[in-house]
Amino acid sequence: MPPTDHKQYYIEHKEIIITRSKNRYLENKEKCLEYQNKRYSENKEEILNRQKIKTKCECGSLFNRSRKKRHVQTNKHIKYLQSLASQSGLVLVCDVDIVE
C-alpha cells in the first residue's frame, strides 16, 4: 500500500530519491548552472538584502542571517548554551563523549 504522506514516502525512499536527483544534476549540469545564474542575476538585490537582515540571538549577540552557522559555533554562544543547560540540569549533546 503506498503511503499517503509525502514525508513518510521520502523517509522510506530517501536513498533512491537522493541518487536520482544527483544523477539528474550530473546529466543536466550545464542547464542547472545556467538556471541558477539566471535566477541569481534576476533576484540579486533581494537575495543580498535578505542576507543583510540582522538577527538577535538569545545569547545577546547580533549577527547577519547569512552568518548564523558561524555564530552558533562561537565560544560566546556555546558558553551561553552550557550555562542554560547547567541551570536546568540538562546535558548538551556536544558535551557527551560516549552515549550508552
C-alpha positions as CSV (number, residue, x, y, z in Angstrom):
1,M,0.0,0.0,0.0
2,P,1.6,3.4,-1.0
3,P,1.9,5.9,1.8
4,T,-0.2,9.0,1.5
5,D,2.2,11.2,3.4
6,H,5.0,12.8,1.4
7,K,7.3,13.0,4.3
8,Q,6.9,9.3,5.1
9,Y,7.5,8.4,1.4
10,Y,10.7,10.4,1.5
11,I,11.9,8.7,4.6
12,E,11.3,5.3,3.2
13,H,12.8,6.0,-0.2
14,K,15.5,8.6,0.7
15,E,18.4,6.8,-0.8
16,I,16.7,6.3,-4.2
17,I,15.5,9.9,-4.3
18,I,19.0,11.3,-3.5
19,T,20.7,9.1,-6.1
20,R,18.1,10.0,-8.7
21,S,18.5,13.8,-8.1
22,K,22.3,13.5,-8.1
23,N,22.2,11.7,-11.5
24,R,19.7,14.2,-12.9
25,Y,22.0,17.1,-11.8
26,L,25.1,15.4,-13.3
27,E,23.3,14.8,-16.6
28,N,22.0,18.3,-16.8
29,K,24.8,20.2,-15.1
30,E,25.1,23.0,-17.7
31,K,21.3,23.7,-17.6
32,C,21.2,23.7,-13.8
33,L,24.1,26.1,-13.6
34,E,22.6,28.3,-16.2
35,Y,19.3,28.4,-14.4
36,Q,21.0,29.2,-11.0
37,N,23.0,32.0,-12.6
38,K,19.8,33.4,-14.3
39,R,17.8,33.2,-11.1
40,Y,20.6,34.9,-9.1
41,S,21.0,37.7,-11.5
42,E,17.3,38.4,-11.6
43,N,16.9,38.4,-7.8
44,K,20.4,39.6,-6.8
45,E,19.2,42.7,-4.9
46,E,16.5,40.7,-3.0
47,I,18.9,37.9,-2.1
48,L,21.6,40.3,-0.8
49,N,19.0,42.3,1.2
50,R,17.8,39.0,2.8
51,Q,21.4,38.1,3.8
52,K,21.9,41.5,5.5
53,I,19.0,41.1,7.9
54,K,20.2,41.3,11.5
55,T,19.1,38.7,13.9
56,K,19.4,38.9,17.7
57,C,20.4,35.7,19.4
58,E,19.3,34.5,22.9
59,C,22.9,34.9,24.0
60,G,22.7,38.6,23.3
61,S,24.7,38.8,20.0
62,L,23.7,40.4,16.8
63,F,24.6,38.6,13.5
64,N,23.7,38.6,9.9
65,R,21.3,35.9,8.8
66,S,23.9,34.5,6.4
67,R,26.3,34.1,9.3
68,K,24.1,32.0,11.7
69,K,26.1,28.8,11.4
70,R,29.3,30.8,12.1
71,H,27.7,32.4,15.2
72,V,26.4,29.2,16.6
73,Q,30.0,27.9,16.7
74,T,31.4,30.9,18.7
75,N,32.6,30.5,22.2
76,K,30.1,33.1,23.5
77,H,27.1,31.2,22.1
78,I,28.4,27.8,23.3
79,K,29.0,29.1,26.8
80,Y,25.5,30.6,26.9
81,L,24.0,27.2,26.0
82,Q,26.2,25.5,28.6
83,S,25.0,27.9,31.3
84,L,21.4,27.3,30.3
85,A,21.9,23.5,30.4
86,S,23.6,23.6,33.8
87,Q,20.8,25.7,35.3
88,S,18.2,23.3,34.1
89,G,20.2,20.2,34.8
90,L,20.5,19.0,31.1
91,V,23.5,17.6,29.3
92,L,24.4,19.0,25.9
93,V,24.9,16.6,23.1
94,C,28.3,18.1,22.3
95,D,29.4,17.5,25.9
96,V,28.7,13.8,25.8
97,D,31.6,11.6,24.5
98,I,30.0,8.2,24.7
99,V,26.3,7.6,24.7
100,E,25.4,4.3,26.3
